[in-house]
């Protein structure tokens, strides 16, 4: 058991997805917690992470966590961190 998911780092260590849902248009995005932790920091609380909705361009989102079942990966697109070109 991983314990309460109070930070993005804890979710990353548990190999979880962050499910981000827009409260306005209900668009859903899925992100690997490990990738998000590399950008926002490992100690950032989940409720403090700000995402902008790709559909309606608002920042009113809710972040939830989901375990990744290796035998049955989630359906749908998962956003991954892209390395910057140098």
Secondary structure, 3 states (H helix, E strand, C coil): CCCCCCEHHHHHHCCEEEEEEECCCCCEEEEEHHHHHHHHCCCCEHHHCCCCCCCCCCCCEEEEEEECCCCCCCCCCCECCCCCCC
